[in-house]
Amino acid sequence: MRYILIALLVVLFGYSLALVLQNPTELPVDLLFTQVPAMRLGLLLLITVVLGVVIGLLLGVLVFKVIQKGWEIKRLRKDIDYLRKEQIQMAQVAAAQVAANTKHEKTVLDVNTNNENKSPL
């Protein structure tokens, strides 16, 4: 993989150099804040392509991060919903156990009070 990348960079560098050398025509360039009186057309094309690639990569990274964060938010919301449902089920089970224990204690107390109220005579 490393050798392929190095070969690709060498080919791109050669192409860029050929582009600059094949387009020797000089022309004035008006940059928004300054003006260059004479610049080779090939160099202008090369600078434009490099700026376009850099800006495109930066925007691509930003857009990918936004999409990735959206996916993460969606996944976390699903996890929250699942945990809420699980917590509700556990609370219902605990409430049912408490209700059963309370009912059992009440019947034991009722039996004990009934036995105490009866006189042996």
C-alpha positions as CSV (number, residue, x, y, z in Angstrom):
1,M,0.0,0.0,0.0
2,R,2.8,2.4,0.9
3,Y,4.5,1.8,-2.5
4,I,1.3,2.4,-4.4
5,L,0.9,5.7,-2.5
6,I,4.5,6.8,-3.3
7,A,4.0,5.8,-6.9
8,L,0.8,7.8,-7.1
9,L,2.4,10.9,-5.6
10,V,5.4,10.7,-8.0
11,V,2.9,10.4,-11.0
12,L,0.9,13.4,-9.6
13,F,4.1,15.4,-9.1
14,G,5.2,14.6,-12.7
15,Y,1.8,15.5,-14.1
16,S,1.9,18.8,-12.2
17,L,5.3,19.7,-13.4
18,A,4.3,18.8,-17.0
19,L,1.2,21.0,-16.6
20,V,3.3,24.0,-15.5
21,L,5.9,23.5,-18.3
22,Q,3.3,22.9,-21.1
23,N,1.3,26.1,-20.3
24,P,3.9,28.8,-20.3
25,T,1.5,31.6,-21.2
26,E,1.6,34.4,-18.7
27,L,-1.5,36.2,-17.8
28,P,-2.5,38.7,-15.1
29,V,-4.5,37.3,-12.1
30,D,-6.8,39.3,-10.0
31,L,-7.0,37.8,-6.5
32,L,-9.6,39.5,-4.4
33,F,-7.2,41.4,-2.2
34,T,-4.3,41.7,-4.5
35,Q,-3.4,41.5,-8.2
36,V,-0.5,39.4,-9.6
37,P,0.8,41.1,-12.8
38,A,2.0,37.9,-14.5
39,M,1.5,34.3,-13.6
40,R,2.0,31.2,-15.7
41,L,-1.2,29.5,-16.7
42,G,0.0,26.1,-15.7
43,L,0.9,27.3,-12.2
44,L,-2.5,29.0,-11.8
45,L,-4.2,25.7,-12.8
46,L,-2.1,23.8,-10.3
47,I,-2.8,26.2,-7.5
48,T,-6.5,26.1,-8.3
49,V,-6.6,22.3,-8.3
50,V,-4.7,22.0,-5.0
51,L,-6.9,24.6,-3.3
52,G,-10.0,22.8,-4.6
53,V,-8.7,19.4,-3.3
54,V,-7.8,20.8,0.1
55,I,-11.1,22.7,0.5
56,G,-13.0,19.6,-0.7
57,L,-11.2,17.3,1.8
58,L,-11.9,19.7,4.7
59,L,-15.6,20.0,3.8
60,G,-15.8,16.2,3.4
61,V,-14.3,15.6,6.8
62,L,-16.7,18.1,8.4
63,V,-19.7,16.6,6.7
64,F,-18.6,13.1,7.6
65,K,-18.3,14.2,11.3
66,V,-21.8,15.6,11.2
67,I,-23.2,12.4,9.7
68,Q,-21.2,10.3,12.2
69,K,-22.4,12.3,15.2
70,G,-26.0,12.0,13.9
71,W,-25.6,8.2,13.8
72,E,-24.1,8.2,17.3
73,I,-27.0,10.3,18.6
74,K,-29.5,7.9,17.0
75,R,-27.8,4.9,18.5
76,L,-27.7,6.5,22.0
77,R,-31.4,7.4,21.8
78,K,-32.2,3.8,21.1
79,D,-30.0,2.7,24.0
80,I,-31.8,5.2,26.3
81,D,-35.2,3.9,25.2
82,Y,-34.1,0.3,25.8
83,L,-32.8,1.2,29.3
84,R,-36.0,3.1,30.2
85,K,-38.1,0.1,29.2
86,E,-35.9,-2.2,31.1
87,Q,-36.0,0.1,34.2
88,I,-39.8,0.2,34.0
89,Q,-40.0,-3.6,33.9
90,M,-37.7,-3.9,36.8
91,A,-39.7,-1.4,38.8
92,Q,-42.9,-3.3,38.0
93,V,-41.4,-6.5,39.1
94,A,-40.1,-4.9,42.4
95,A,-43.5,-3.4,43.0
96,A,-45.2,-6.7,42.5
97,Q,-42.8,-8.4,44.9
98,V,-43.4,-5.6,47.5
99,A,-47.1,-6.0,47.1
100,A,-46.9,-9.8,47.5
101,N,-44.7,-9.4,50.6
102,T,-47.1,-6.9,52.1
103,K,-50.1,-9.2,51.4
104,H,-48.3,-12.1,52.9
105,E,-47.3,-10.1,56.1
106,K,-50.9,-8.9,56.4
107,T,-52.3,-12.4,56.3
108,V,-49.7,-13.6,58.8
109,L,-50.7,-10.7,61.1
110,D,-54.4,-11.5,60.6
111,V,-53.8,-15.1,61.6
112,N,-51.8,-14.1,64.7
113,T,-54.4,-11.6,65.8
114,N,-57.2,-14.1,65.3
115,N,-55.3,-16.6,67.4
116,E,-54.7,-14.1,70.2
117,N,-58.4,-13.0,70.4
118,K,-59.7,-16.5,71.0
119,S,-59.9,-17.4,74.6
120,P,-59.2,-21.0,75.5
121,L,-62.3,-21.1,77.7
